[in-house]
Structures are given as C-alpha cells and as structure tokens.
Amino acid sequence: MAHVPKYKQLKQQLLTELESGKYPVGGRIPTREELVAHFQVTRTTVNHALRELVEAGVLSTGRRGGTIYTGKRPPLRVLVLGNAVASHWFGYHESAHMDIITPLLYHAGEFQLEFAELKSEEPSEARFGKFDCIAVIMPDAGMIKKLRPFREKVLIVNRCAEDFHYISTPHRETVEQLVSANIRRAGTPAKAICLDPADTVDPVLEARKEGFRDACKTAGIKPVMLRVKPDVEFIRFGLDKLLTDPGVPLVICSPMRSLTGVVLEWAGRHKLALQQDLFYSDFDNPYSLSNPEKAVLSAIQDYTRIGWELYDALRTWGKTAEPIRRKVSVRPVP
C-alpha cells in the first residue's frame, strides 16, 4: 500500500471530525497545541494540515486568533485516466469513454479535475499523492496490477476488479444470463461454444468467458472454448469444425460484437437457421435491438448510467469506510 504522509492523514481525520458536527460552523477548533496532544503528531504536521484546510476554505484564521470552521468542504482532487482513442478488435469504442465522463464534465465545478491518457500513465506516489481519488476508465490487466499499491484511492470504472473500488457492468453475470437463455431455447442435447480471441488478455473478456462457463455448468453442458484469430477467413472456416454432430443445436457465445457478422455469414452459408440450428449471443451490439429478425441476444452497456454512478461516487467519496462496489445493469436485451 502506498505511504500516506502524516499531515494528509491528519487532514483527513480533521475533515471527518468537522463534517461529523463535532465543531459548530463558525466556531473555533482546538489550538495547535491541543491538536498535537490529541493526535500525537508533531507541530509541523499540524501546521501543514491546517494550512491546506485554510487554503481550501474549510478553515479560516480568526481576527482574535484561533482557527474557525467555515462549514465548507474542499473540492475533491480527482485524476481521471482514460484512453482518448480505444481500439480493440473485440469491440471497444471511443464514444463509451465520452459517455462515461460527460456527467463529470457537467459538474466539473464541484471537483478539481485533471484528465490524462491512461496508456502513457506510470503510477507512482509522486504522481498520485496530490489527488484524493484516481478514476481509471477501462484499464487492462497490466494497468490494474500497477494500480494495486494505490487501491484505496483508485476507483476502477467498468471493470469488476477485486480489492478495488469499482463501478461496472456485471459482465460475468450478464453473459451467464444470455447463454443460459439460449441453452434453454436450444433444449438438449446442445453444443455450447465460446469464441475465445487468441493472444488477448483483458479483464472484461475473462469475466465474460467465466459467465459462459457458469451457464454451461448450471446446464450440465461441457463448455467448448474455440480459439479464434482476428482474421475473417480464419473465423469463417475455423467454425466448420463445429459441424461434427448433425442435428445437434449450436449455442455460440461471442464475448464481443466484432465477430457477429462473419458468424452469421458462416451460418447462412451452411444453412443454419437461427433459433433452430444456431442460438447466438454477443455483447454490446446495438443492431440486435433494431434487427430482431436476426434473433441475436446482446447486452447493451449503459455507459451514461455508469458515468452518473461515477459522479455520485465522487460526490460522496470518503464519507464512508465501505468500499464502492456498484454494478450497473445492462439495457434490456431482446
């Protein structure tokens, strides 16, 4: 865990006492000597903490001496890390990041916000120490590992990262629901296949694959993980190996939407009828809502709702010791 300077610890302790109502607005707080004795810290630590609270407007120096509680709360200092341009072959897109941060931009005056590019960020105490919260939008597994020493002040957005504060789509549970629905529709026996991108390590992708396995376990069906490459010809003809049991319905799950077109083209070439021979689901495919005749189950993430949850979490940041664990339901799927 990252080291927190003593004056910052004292500053937070004082804020907690002030906001609890221990001292009345407009009233004096204890003297420096009393604070030194009460918190068992040095006078230098007390002076540093009080100076920052005075600069933030929380405290003021009285004309007759003493320090007065103004009743104000210092604006939360937030570093927002995200990717200005996100490009993954399994379906991330730039607009998702904008939808998430838009509520923060609407209320920018309530915080001290700084935005930075996630890909170029190197977590360190020198960098993170001046912020109260680090909001990290859609980090990959490598970045999450780097953030672990700072997890108490890091808020992960759209990743259910253990031991962190997070706000996220419930990726695993959602895929489990989609695949379970298709398994029920297919009946038994059925073959269940998850299209697994080769050479790709991503926490969301892993969560979605776990959701597929959960559904298969519940249904008593052996899960098949089919490794695929980001190559149309490979996917188109690589799927032919699934046609070994004529008459057995296929339940195919793609953890992303970018494979859907070639899967449906492949199904048409082999004359596989949707909702009869093939039961298919993907993720974040808005066309599934406007093309119900394609019979593709898809979960649509509500990035705007995630953004509002992020704003609400920052607005109340530090007021409770409970970790933030918020899951934002997907929009209705057909």
N, C-alpha and C positions, 0 to 999 in steps of 0.2 A: 504494500500500500504506500502511496506517495506520502512523503513527510509534509505535514501542515505546520507552518510556523506558529509559535505560541501566540503571537499577537492576533493572528487570524482566528485561532481557537477562542481566544478571549473575546474578540469582536463578535463572534457568533453566539457565545454564551451571553454576552450583554444584550444582543438583539433579542435573544429568546426571553430573557427576563423582562426587557422593556415591553415586548409585544404581549407578554402574559398578563400585563396590567399591574405588575409589581410596583411600578413607579408611575404616578399620575402624569398625564400630559401637562407640560408647563411647570412641573416640579423638578426639584434638584435630585440628581442621582448621588450616590455616595462619593466621598472625596477620593482622590488618588490613593492616599494612604490606606483608606478603608478597603479600596478595591485590591490593593496589593496584599493586604492581610486576608481578605475573603477568598481570593482566587489563588493565593500562594504563588504569585508571579513577581517579576521584577517591576520596578517603576518604569523602566524603559519599555517593557511590554505593554503596560497600562497606557503610557503616553502614546505609543504607536497605534493602539486600538482606538483610543479616544479621538486621536487626530483624524483617522479615516472616517469615523462616525460623524465628526463635526463637518468634514469635507462633503459627506453625503447628505448633510442636512438633518440627520437623525438627532443630533445633539447640537446645542449652541452654548457659547460661553456667556454667562450672566454678567451684568454690569457690576454687581456687587461680589463677584467671584462665584465659584461653583459652576457646575455644568448642568444645563437644563435639557430635559427630554422634550423634543418638539412634537412627537407623535408621528413623524414621517417615517417612511420605510425607504431604505436606499434601493435604487433600481438594480435589479438583478443583472449581473455581468455575464453575458452568455456568448459563447463561441459556437457558431453553427457551422458544422463541417458537412459538405456535400459535394457531389460531382456536378459541375456545370454542364457537362455532356457525358451521359452514361450510355455506353454501347456494349451490350452483351448479346450474343446470338440467341439467348433464351428469353428475350423479351423485355428487358428494362428500357425505359424511355425517359427522355429529359423532362417531359411535362409532369411526370409524377413528382419530381423534386420541387417544381414550381408550385404545384397544388399543395404540397406539404408546408412550404414556407410562407405561402400567401397570408394565412391568418397572422403570422408573426409580423409581416410587413404592415398589415392593417393596424397593428398595435405596437409598432416599433417604439413609440414614445414612452412605453411603460418599462422598457428594458434598455440596457446598454448592450447593443447587438454588434457582433463582428462576424463577418462571413469569410470563410476560407475554403480553398479547394482541398477536398479530402485526400485525393491521390498524392498530393505533394506534402501532406502534413506528417511531421515526425513528432509523436507525443513526447513531452518532456515536462518536468516540473517548472523549468524556466518559462516555458510557453504557456502551460495550463494554469500556473499558480495564480495569475491575476484574474482568473474567471471563477464565478460561482458555479457555473454549470457548463458542460460541454455537450451540446446536442449533435449527435452524429447520425446522419441520414444514410441508411442502407450501406453500412460498412461491410467489407468482405471478411472472410475468416482471419486473414493475416492481420488486418487492422484491429479487429476485435481482440486478438491476442495482445497486440501492442498497447491497447487501452486498458487492459486488466489492472495494472498498478494504480489507475486513476478511477476505478469503477464507482467509487462513492459519489463522484461528481459528474459522471458520464451518464447521459440519457441516450440509449440506443433507439433509433427510430426505424420501424418496420423490420426488426429482427427480434425474435424471442430469445435473447441472449441470457443465459443463466448467470446469476450473481451480479447482474447489472440492473439498473433501472431501465425499463423499456416500454415502448408503445408500439404495437404491431398488429398487423393482420394475423389471425391464428392460422398460419399456413398449414401446419400439420393436421389440425382438426378439420379444416375446410376440405382438404384433399381426401381425407378419410370419408367425409360425408358424400362427396361426389362419387368416389369409386364404389362405396357401399351401395349407393342408389343404383348404379349401373350393374353391379353384380346381382342385385335383387331382380332387376328387369331382365337380365340375361337368363336367369334361372341356372339350374345345374344339369349337366356339368358345364363349366365355362373355363376358359383360359384367361388369366389376368396378367397383363404385361405393362410394365412401366418403361417408358423411353428414357434412358439414362444418358445424358450428354457425356461423352468421353472427355477425359482430361479437364474436367471442370469441377472446382471445389468452391461451393458457395453455401453459406448457412441456410438461406431460404430454400435452395434446391434440395439440400439434405433434409430439411424439415418436411418438404412436400413428398419426398420419396418415403420418409418414415410414415406419413399419412397413408400412402398407398399400401405399405406393408401392414399397417394397423387394420385396414379394411380387409385385406386378404386373410389375416389371422382370425378376425372375427367371423368371416365367412367359411373358414376351413379350407381355403384355396391356397395352393402353393404360388407365391409371387415369383414372377419372372422379370428380371432386370435385364433389359436389352440395351447394350451399349451402342450408342449412335454417334456419328461424327457430324459436324456442321456442314454437310455436303448433301445436296439434294439427291444425287444419284445413289449415294450410299444408303440414304434413308429409304428411297423409293424401292430399291431392290433388296436391301437388307431385311425389310419386313417380310419378304417372301418366305423366310424360314419359319414364320408363324403359322403357315398354312399346312401343317402336318396332320391335323385332325379334322378332316372334312365334317361339317355339320356341328362342330363344337363352337359356340359363340365366343367371340373375342372381346374382352374388356380391356381396352387400351387407355392408359393414362399418360398424358404428356404434362410434365410439370411446368411447361411454358407454352405460349401460343404459337411460337415461330415454326413449330413442326406441323401444325394443323393442316395447312394447305397441301403439303405433299402426302400426308396420311390419307386425307380424303380423296386425293387423286389416285393414290395406290388402291384404296378401297373400291373406287369406281372402276378401275382397270380390271380388278378381279371380281367385279360384280357382287361385292359385299354390300348388302342392304343395311343402312343404319337402323338401329333399334330392332334389328332382327339377327343379322350376322355379326354386326360390329356395334359395340357400345363404347362411345368415345368421350373423354373429358380432357379439358385443358385448363389453363389458368390465365385470368386477365384478358380474355378475348371478348371485346365489346361487340363483335359481329355476331356472337351467339345470341345476343338479345334481339338483333334486327333480322336474323335469319333463322327463325325457329324451325323451318323446314329441314335444316341441316341436322337437327337433333344432336347438337353438341352441348354437353354440360360444361359450363365455365363459371368460375368465381370471379367477380369483378371487384377489385380492391377499391375501397373508398378513401383515396388519398386526401381528399379535402377534410373528411372526418378525422383522419389521422392528424392532419395539421391543426385542427381545432383542439384535439386532445393534447397535442404538444403545447399549444398556447396555454391551455388550462393548467397543465402540469407545471409549466414555468411560472405561471401566476401564483401558484401556491408552493413553489419549491422551497424546501427547508422548513416548512411549518409542521411537518410530521416526521417521525422517525421511521415510519413504514416505507418500505421500498415501493417504487412505482411499478406496477405490473398491469398494464392496460392492453386489452385485446379489442380491436375494432372489427366488428362483423363485416363480412363482405356484402355487397349488394345482392339482391335476390337473383338466383340462377334459374334458368328455365327448367 
